[in-house]
Amino acid sequence: MLLPLLLGFLQVWGALGGCVEVASGTEAVLGLPFRLLCIACKRRSETPAEAESEWFFRPEGAPQFEKILHYSPEEGEWVAPGPFFGVMSWNGSRGTRDLQDLSVWLAAVQHNHAGHYVCRLKRNLTFEGYTYSLARNQTLRLAVVEKARRDLASIVSEILMYVLIVVLTLWLAAEMLYCYRKVAAAAPGKIGVKMGKLGTKMGKLGKNGVKMAERGVA
């Protein structure tokens, strides 16, 4: 059962070229750096491709998105003037004409960075005789908090860890108590058997000593 699943996983991994799409975090701490994650895997790694990326932002309550960053392998990055200039930078794929990691970096998150983001991929796939163009959007909402808050998963995992420690401790104590009672119950019998064997040996030694004394008298 495990072998077919493993083979299937390896086939999928190979088809994606080792690329895994992971969702971005959605909560940043004020004044700290934060990475807005955007992954757009290419389904067939052997197909030649060229890509560029754009990022858009809409503050809470604003009517529309505005372009805040553009990146292409030929021209590099462009950041729009405003709250992201000097703070946001490209943190994705480099050294390749195709882009699969479209992430960006915020050096110091501020309150005006909270809102809705759109990560857009423009990719041209080259097949035999023609070029196929596609566009793909990923959206995320970023919240800015004063202090880092623990997520539910970490809290649950810590609770389960403490429960497991308590259960294992109680099990170990029960095993030690069981072994102690078993040894204590078996000890008197073992001591009696040993004393009986010792008495038999002493009796034999006593008889041999009497015989030797009688021979000496005779």
Backbone bond lengths (Angstrom), bond angles and torsions (degrees), N, CA, C in turn:
res aa  C-N    CA-C-N  psi(-1)  N-CA   C-N-CA  omega(-1)  CA-C   N-CA-C  phi
1 M - - - 1.465 - - 1.530 110.75 -
2 L 1.325 117.35 -40.65 1.456 121.12 -177.12 1.522 111.92 -72.81
3 L 1.346 116.87 -32.24 1.460 119.74 -176.90 1.517 112.46 -64.28
4 P 1.356 119.93 -48.03 1.470 118.47 176.69 1.523 113.36 -59.83
5 L 1.351 116.84 -38.84 1.464 119.67 178.31 1.519 111.30 -63.39
6 L 1.348 116.20 -41.53 1.457 120.47 179.41 1.510 111.43 -64.79
7 L 1.340 116.83 -42.55 1.456 120.26 179.00 1.526 111.13 -64.59
8 G 1.341 115.90 -40.64 1.455 119.15 177.93 1.506 112.18 -62.72
9 F 1.357 116.52 -40.85 1.464 120.71 178.39 1.516 111.26 -63.05
10 L 1.338 116.96 -40.99 1.453 120.76 179.96 1.523 110.94 -66.55
11 Q 1.341 117.08 -36.24 1.452 119.73 178.53 1.522 110.66 -66.01
12 V 1.321 116.59 -43.82 1.463 120.16 178.37 1.517 110.88 -63.22
13 W 1.352 115.77 -44.43 1.473 120.52 178.69 1.518 110.94 -58.80
14 G 1.345 116.22 -43.54 1.456 119.45 179.19 1.511 112.33 -66.77
15 A 1.346 116.52 -37.14 1.456 119.55 179.81 1.515 111.27 -65.68
16 L 1.310 117.44 -33.31 1.459 121.36 179.66 1.518 112.28 -84.48
17 G 1.321 117.92 -4.51 1.449 120.60 179.86 1.514 112.75 68.01
18 G 1.301 118.60 29.25 1.453 122.01 179.34 1.505 113.65 80.18
19 C 1.340 118.30 12.38 1.460 122.92 -178.77 1.519 109.80 -96.82
20 V 1.326 116.63 134.47 1.464 122.24 178.93 1.527 108.22 -128.11
21 E 1.308 116.68 127.27 1.465 121.63 -179.97 1.524 109.68 -85.64
22 V 1.325 116.06 118.03 1.463 123.22 -177.39 1.528 108.57 -119.06
23 A 1.305 116.11 137.21 1.463 120.51 179.43 1.527 110.68 -70.92
24 S 1.308 115.99 148.46 1.454 121.36 179.98 1.522 110.83 -80.76
25 G 1.321 114.96 156.46 1.451 119.73 170.66 1.520 110.15 -67.84
26 T 1.309 116.74 155.80 1.464 120.71 -174.81 1.529 112.71 -123.49
27 E 1.328 118.10 8.47 1.461 120.81 -179.20 1.516 109.61 -136.84
28 A 1.322 116.50 119.05 1.458 122.50 -179.42 1.524 109.40 -113.94
29 V 1.340 114.92 150.50 1.461 121.16 179.85 1.523 109.29 -95.23
30 L 1.315 115.98 134.24 1.464 122.04 -177.62 1.530 111.24 -56.87
31 G 1.336 115.58 128.52 1.456 121.50 176.52 1.515 114.90 86.54
32 L 1.316 118.28 -8.73 1.459 121.72 -178.90 1.526 110.64 -103.13
33 P 1.335 117.95 158.14 1.465 119.86 177.12 1.529 111.25 -72.29
34 F 1.316 114.53 156.70 1.462 119.82 -178.82 1.522 108.86 -153.07
35 R 1.334 114.83 141.83 1.470 120.70 178.48 1.522 109.97 -107.41
36 L 1.324 115.59 119.59 1.454 121.34 173.28 1.522 107.75 -84.72
37 L 1.309 115.49 109.64 1.463 121.47 -171.65 1.525 110.25 -89.12
38 C 1.330 115.35 133.68 1.465 121.69 176.58 1.528 107.78 -147.99
39 I 1.319 117.05 112.34 1.456 123.46 -178.82 1.527 108.76 -117.14
40 A 1.325 116.36 129.96 1.468 121.89 178.36 1.526 108.09 -131.12
41 C 1.325 116.15 91.66 1.455 121.26 -175.78 1.526 111.03 -72.41
42 K 1.316 114.78 144.38 1.464 121.29 173.86 1.523 108.28 -90.37
43 R 1.342 116.80 128.01 1.456 121.16 -171.88 1.523 113.11 -68.62
44 R 1.319 117.11 -31.74 1.473 120.82 179.31 1.522 107.42 -123.17
45 S 1.323 115.69 103.88 1.466 120.66 -174.07 1.518 112.34 -68.28
46 E 1.338 117.98 -22.15 1.461 119.64 -176.97 1.531 112.37 -80.42
47 T 1.339 118.00 -9.63 1.460 121.40 -178.87 1.527 110.01 -83.37
48 P 1.353 118.20 123.83 1.465 119.99 177.80 1.529 110.74 -61.93
49 A 1.326 116.07 142.65 1.463 119.68 -177.26 1.520 110.25 -153.33
50 E 1.337 114.09 154.15 1.453 122.39 171.56 1.519 107.31 -128.54
51 A 1.338 115.73 143.31 1.467 118.11 -174.87 1.522 110.21 -146.23
52 E 1.329 114.14 158.55 1.459 122.56 171.59 1.513 107.55 -143.55
53 S 1.331 115.56 165.03 1.463 119.72 -174.07 1.525 110.86 -134.54
54 E 1.340 114.44 149.20 1.457 121.70 174.80 1.528 108.38 -133.88
55 W 1.329 114.91 145.86 1.455 121.33 174.74 1.520 109.45 -120.24
56 F 1.332 115.16 138.71 1.460 122.02 179.19 1.531 108.89 -125.81
57 F 1.335 114.71 153.14 1.467 119.73 -176.63 1.526 109.69 -139.06
58 R 1.353 114.41 140.26 1.467 121.15 173.66 1.516 108.72 -133.09
59 P 1.323 118.31 114.31 1.473 119.80 177.70 1.523 110.86 -64.11
60 E 1.324 115.11 162.36 1.459 119.90 178.13 1.533 109.43 -61.35
61 G 1.329 114.55 126.50 1.454 119.67 178.91 1.515 115.26 89.37
62 A 1.343 118.00 -10.33 1.465 120.96 -179.92 1.530 110.00 -77.68
63 P 1.324 118.35 151.10 1.467 120.44 -175.33 1.519 114.85 -78.74
64 Q 1.339 118.85 -28.52 1.454 119.61 -173.53 1.532 111.17 -146.06
65 F 1.343 113.02 165.02 1.465 120.97 178.93 1.525 110.30 -84.26
66 E 1.337 114.86 150.77 1.449 121.71 174.10 1.524 109.49 -126.56
67 K 1.319 115.21 143.49 1.459 120.96 -179.72 1.525 109.60 -72.70
68 I 1.342 116.37 128.10 1.466 119.75 -177.41 1.525 112.50 -118.44
69 L 1.353 118.33 -19.59 1.472 119.47 -179.26 1.518 109.37 -154.10
70 H 1.327 114.39 144.23 1.465 121.67 173.17 1.525 107.89 -135.94
71 Y 1.343 115.55 137.29 1.467 119.68 178.17 1.523 109.41 -138.16
72 S 1.328 114.52 133.84 1.462 121.55 171.60 1.522 108.07 -139.41
73 P 1.345 117.76 147.64 1.470 119.56 -178.81 1.523 112.90 -59.36
74 E 1.344 118.24 -28.74 1.460 120.12 -178.25 1.530 112.21 -81.36
75 E 1.314 117.04 -41.60 1.465 120.67 -173.27 1.518 113.86 -99.94
76 G 1.310 118.39 -13.86 1.450 120.78 -177.47 1.518 111.21 81.99
77 E 1.331 116.94 -151.75 1.456 120.56 -175.21 1.524 112.18 -104.95
78 W 1.316 114.10 149.32 1.461 122.43 173.33 1.521 107.46 -131.50
79 V 1.339 116.95 129.93 1.456 122.51 178.98 1.514 108.27 -118.17
80 A 1.326 115.83 131.97 1.458 120.98 -176.97 1.524 110.77 -70.47
81 P 1.321 117.18 145.48 1.473 119.67 174.14 1.525 110.30 -61.03
82 G 1.327 115.23 144.44 1.448 119.38 -178.92 1.517 111.96 135.27
83 P 1.321 117.53 -152.78 1.470 120.46 -174.06 1.523 114.28 -68.02
84 F 1.343 117.63 -14.37 1.458 119.76 -178.72 1.524 113.53 -100.91
85 F 1.325 116.52 -10.27 1.461 119.39 -178.52 1.534 109.82 -69.60
86 G 1.324 116.02 128.55 1.455 121.65 -177.69 1.517 113.94 80.52
87 V 1.327 116.95 -3.68 1.466 121.53 -179.77 1.525 111.03 -114.95
88 M 1.333 116.08 -41.85 1.463 121.21 -178.63 1.523 109.88 -93.75
89 S 1.329 115.83 140.80 1.465 121.54 177.15 1.520 109.05 -147.46
90 W 1.325 115.12 157.86 1.466 120.95 179.42 1.520 110.16 -69.37
91 N 1.322 116.97 133.39 1.464 121.84 -178.85 1.532 110.72 -134.75
92 G 1.331 115.51 27.40 1.465 120.44 -177.34 1.513 112.80 -106.96
93 S 1.331 115.57 -150.21 1.461 122.39 -176.22 1.525 110.99 -62.81
94 R 1.329 114.70 140.89 1.462 122.09 176.06 1.527 108.75 -137.74
95 G 1.332 115.27 157.49 1.454 119.87 177.17 1.517 114.15 74.67
96 T 1.333 117.95 17.81 1.453 122.38 178.54 1.518 109.09 -147.98
97 R 1.335 116.12 148.97 1.457 120.68 178.97 1.521 111.65 -80.09
98 D 1.316 116.48 -17.63 1.458 120.40 175.71 1.520 108.92 -102.11
99 L 1.305 116.42 140.51 1.461 122.03 -177.48 1.524 109.35 -116.44
100 Q 1.333 115.32 127.19 1.457 120.37 173.35 1.535 111.35 -117.16
101 D 1.320 115.86 -30.53 1.457 120.94 173.95 1.524 107.69 -100.29
102 L 1.332 116.21 113.37 1.462 121.90 -176.27 1.529 111.62 -110.39
103 S 1.308 117.13 23.38 1.464 121.62 -173.70 1.527 111.84 -70.45
104 V 1.333 114.65 154.49 1.465 121.47 175.90 1.528 108.78 -128.48
105 W 1.327 115.10 162.14 1.471 122.16 -173.95 1.522 110.02 -120.50
106 L 1.329 114.80 130.81 1.464 121.19 172.40 1.523 107.73 -104.12
107 A 1.329 117.16 117.65 1.464 120.87 -174.38 1.519 112.32 -69.06
108 A 1.333 117.52 -37.23 1.466 122.22 -179.83 1.525 107.60 -151.34
109 V 1.292 116.51 108.11 1.459 121.69 -175.07 1.532 110.26 -71.22
110 Q 1.323 115.63 135.92 1.456 122.40 176.51 1.533 109.58 -120.72
111 H 1.329 115.46 168.92 1.461 119.66 -178.43 1.529 111.69 -61.47
112 N 1.341 117.53 -34.08 1.463 119.30 -178.41 1.521 113.19 -77.44
113 H 1.327 117.54 3.87 1.467 121.37 173.40 1.523 111.97 -92.01
114 A 1.326 116.81 -5.96 1.462 120.23 177.66 1.521 109.57 -75.04
115 G 1.324 115.51 136.95 1.455 119.58 179.87 1.513 111.54 153.99
116 H 1.334 115.43 -155.45 1.456 122.30 -174.85 1.525 109.69 -108.03
117 Y 1.327 115.80 135.96 1.456 122.39 -179.39 1.525 109.71 -121.15
118 V 1.330 115.13 147.67 1.460 122.49 172.47 1.516 108.21 -126.47
119 C 1.313 115.82 124.15 1.463 122.93 175.62 1.533 107.08 -103.12
120 R 1.324 116.96 117.83 1.466 121.30 -176.01 1.523 110.88 -113.02
121 L 1.310 115.58 132.87 1.462 123.02 176.14 1.519 109.01 -110.62
122 K 1.318 115.48 132.26 1.464 122.03 171.13 1.527 107.09 -118.29
123 R 1.322 116.00 117.49 1.467 120.08 -174.83 1.527 110.28 -129.96
124 N 1.327 115.70 135.00 1.458 123.28 174.74 1.521 108.94 -109.84
125 L 1.331 116.11 116.12 1.461 122.66 178.97 1.522 108.98 -98.49
126 T 1.323 116.23 129.91 1.462 121.25 -177.52 1.524 109.85 -102.46
127 F 1.340 115.45 115.03 1.456 121.54 173.85 1.533 108.36 -107.94
128 E 1.299 116.44 -179.76 1.458 120.45 -179.71 1.533 109.89 -68.53
129 G 1.308 114.59 108.60 1.456 118.55 174.16 1.521 115.35 95.50
130 Y 1.314 119.68 -13.52 1.464 119.29 -179.44 1.526 110.55 -155.53
131 T 1.337 115.01 165.42 1.463 122.77 178.42 1.520 109.18 -118.91
132 Y 1.312 115.35 131.40 1.466 121.26 -179.20 1.526 108.64 -109.11
133 S 1.317 117.00 124.01 1.464 122.73 -179.17 1.521 110.06 -104.10
134 L 1.314 115.22 140.21 1.462 120.07 177.10 1.524 109.33 -142.03
135 A 1.325 115.03 156.26 1.464 122.49 176.37 1.520 108.26 -131.15
136 R 1.311 115.17 144.50 1.465 120.42 -176.69 1.517 109.04 -143.91
137 N 1.324 116.24 134.31 1.463 122.30 -179.90 1.521 110.78 -114.81
138 Q 1.322 115.25 142.42 1.459 122.17 169.57 1.523 108.10 -126.77
139 T 1.309 116.37 132.85 1.455 121.21 -178.09 1.522 110.68 -113.32
140 L 1.314 115.74 149.49 1.464 121.11 175.31 1.516 108.83 -154.28
141 R 1.311 114.37 155.24 1.468 121.11 178.48 1.519 108.36 -117.29
142 L 1.317 116.04 126.71 1.465 121.71 -177.83 1.524 110.13 -107.27
143 A 1.327 115.47 128.98 1.466 122.25 174.58 1.523 108.84 -108.10
144 V 1.321 116.99 141.34 1.464 122.65 179.39 1.523 108.37 -110.93
145 V 1.337 116.34 126.28 1.464 121.84 -177.84 1.523 109.48 -121.44
146 E 1.328 115.52 159.49 1.463 120.61 -179.96 1.523 111.86 -72.58
147 K 1.327 116.19 -40.93 1.460 121.68 -179.75 1.517 109.11 -131.87
148 A 1.328 114.63 152.47 1.466 119.51 -179.90 1.522 109.68 -68.34
149 R 1.321 115.45 134.89 1.453 121.61 177.46 1.521 109.22 -110.78
150 R 1.319 114.21 140.26 1.463 118.72 179.96 1.521 109.12 -75.38
151 D 1.331 115.44 138.28 1.448 119.01 179.09 1.524 110.71 -81.37
152 L 1.312 115.51 166.41 1.464 121.61 -175.59 1.514 111.65 -63.09
153 A 1.338 116.89 -35.70 1.467 119.74 -177.16 1.525 111.48 -63.69
154 S 1.338 116.98 -42.17 1.464 119.71 -179.72 1.520 111.16 -67.33
155 I 1.347 116.65 -37.34 1.468 119.59 178.94 1.518 110.47 -65.42
156 V 1.334 117.11 -46.08 1.470 120.96 -179.99 1.520 110.92 -62.88
157 S 1.335 117.26 -42.27 1.462 120.05 -179.50 1.525 111.43 -64.34
158 E 1.336 117.34 -37.60 1.465 119.83 178.24 1.526 111.11 -67.95
159 I 1.340 117.14 -40.35 1.462 120.05 176.95 1.523 110.78 -62.05
160 L 1.315 116.81 -44.24 1.464 120.46 179.19 1.526 111.41 -63.47
161 M 1.336 116.37 -35.49 1.456 119.68 178.30 1.524 110.92 -63.51
162 Y 1.343 117.16 -45.49 1.463 120.30 179.65 1.524 111.16 -66.52
163 V 1.339 117.74 -38.19 1.462 120.53 176.99 1.525 110.51 -62.43
164 L 1.325 115.77 -41.98 1.467 119.54 179.14 1.523 111.35 -64.09
165 I 1.335 116.60 -40.34 1.470 119.85 178.58 1.524 110.37 -62.63
166 V 1.334 117.53 -43.01 1.462 120.83 179.45 1.525 111.01 -64.09
167 V 1.324 116.60 -44.24 1.463 120.50 -179.74 1.518 111.05 -62.24
168 L 1.329 117.17 -44.79 1.462 120.67 179.64 1.527 111.46 -65.48
169 T 1.330 116.88 -36.81 1.465 119.66 178.23 1.525 110.93 -65.35
170 L 1.337 116.64 -44.73 1.467 119.83 178.16 1.518 111.50 -64.14
171 W 1.319 116.77 -39.22 1.471 119.81 178.50 1.524 111.08 -64.32
172 L 1.331 116.44 -42.07 1.460 120.56 179.18 1.525 110.84 -64.42
173 A 1.338 116.61 -41.15 1.462 119.95 178.30 1.532 111.08 -64.39
174 A 1.330 116.85 -40.24 1.462 120.28 178.58 1.518 111.23 -65.26
175 E 1.332 117.19 -40.22 1.465 120.75 178.60 1.529 111.18 -64.92
176 M 1.326 116.59 -41.47 1.465 120.10 179.26 1.530 110.25 -65.26
177 L 1.340 117.00 -41.15 1.463 120.26 178.94 1.524 111.29 -64.90
178 Y 1.320 116.62 -40.69 1.466 121.25 178.58 1.525 110.93 -63.15
179 C 1.328 116.13 -45.62 1.470 119.95 179.80 1.532 110.90 -64.36
180 Y 1.329 116.66 -39.19 1.460 119.98 179.50 1.522 111.06 -63.33
181 R 1.333 117.17 -45.21 1.459 120.30 179.00 1.528 111.57 -64.92
182 K 1.309 116.96 -37.77 1.461 120.41 179.51 1.520 111.40 -65.49
183 V 1.312 116.56 -41.95 1.468 120.60 178.65 1.521 110.54 -68.20
184 A 1.354 115.90 -40.39 1.464 119.42 -179.61 1.524 111.69 -65.94
185 A 1.328 117.57 -36.43 1.466 121.22 179.02 1.516 111.84 -71.10
186 A 1.324 116.19 -33.57 1.467 119.20 -177.55 1.511 112.23 -85.39
187 A 1.310 120.28 -17.90 1.470 121.95 -174.73 1.525 114.05 -64.97
188 P 1.358 121.28 -45.07 1.466 119.30 -179.20 1.510 112.92 -60.20
189 G 1.277 119.61 -41.24 1.456 122.12 178.95 1.512 111.89 -62.47
190 K 1.324 116.06 -43.16 1.454 119.53 179.41 1.517 111.54 -64.53
191 I 1.347 115.65 -39.23 1.470 118.58 179.42 1.518 110.49 -65.76
192 G 1.352 117.62 -40.35 1.470 120.64 178.90 1.513 111.94 -62.48
193 V 1.334 117.12 -41.98 1.467 120.53 178.48 1.510 111.16 -62.34
194 K 1.348 115.47 -43.26 1.464 119.08 179.47 1.533 111.66 -64.65
195 M 1.321 116.82 -39.93 1.468 119.61 179.23 1.529 110.23 -66.32
196 G 1.343 117.41 -37.76 1.469 119.70 177.67 1.509 112.07 -62.76
197 K 1.320 116.23 -43.31 1.469 120.09 178.23 1.521 110.59 -63.95
198 L 1.335 116.07 -39.25 1.458 119.22 179.05 1.529 110.88 -65.92
199 G 1.335 117.67 -39.44 1.461 120.69 177.79 1.516 112.00 -64.48
200 T 1.311 116.90 -39.86 1.481 120.33 177.78 1.511 110.57 -62.36
201 K 1.314 116.94 -43.44 1.460 119.53 178.74 1.521 111.38 -64.49
202 M 1.327 117.49 -40.51 1.464 120.50 178.71 1.530 110.97 -65.02
203 G 1.350 116.32 -37.94 1.462 119.53 178.14 1.519 111.64 -63.27
204 K 1.340 115.59 -42.51 1.466 119.58 178.68 1.521 110.63 -63.27
205 L 1.317 117.00 -40.86 1.462 119.54 178.70 1.526 111.17 -64.37
206 G 1.363 115.15 -38.17 1.468 118.23 178.97 1.521 112.31 -65.28
207 K 1.323 118.37 -42.73 1.461 121.86 178.05 1.511 111.64 -62.35
208 N 1.344 115.70 -42.19 1.465 118.74 179.05 1.520 111.06 -63.67
209 G 1.338 116.57 -36.80 1.464 119.46 179.14 1.517 111.47 -67.80
210 V 1.341 119.28 -37.44 1.472 121.90 177.85 1.510 110.44 -65.07
211 K 1.343 116.30 -42.68 1.462 119.64 -179.78 1.523 111.04 -62.21
212 M 1.323 116.05 -43.28 1.458 119.46 -179.70 1.528 110.71 -65.23
213 A 1.348 117.55 -36.32 1.474 120.46 178.03 1.515 111.03 -66.85
214 E 1.345 118.15 -41.25 1.464 120.71 179.09 1.527 111.44 -64.46
215 R 1.336 116.11 -38.23 1.470 118.63 177.37 1.534 111.14 -64.90
216 G 1.324 115.32 -37.21 1.474 117.96 179.83 1.528 110.94 -67.03
217 V 1.341 118.09 -36.69 1.468 121.01 -179.96 1.514 110.43 -68.81
218 A 1.341 115.46 -39.65 1.447 119.35 179.44 1.500 110.33 -67.15
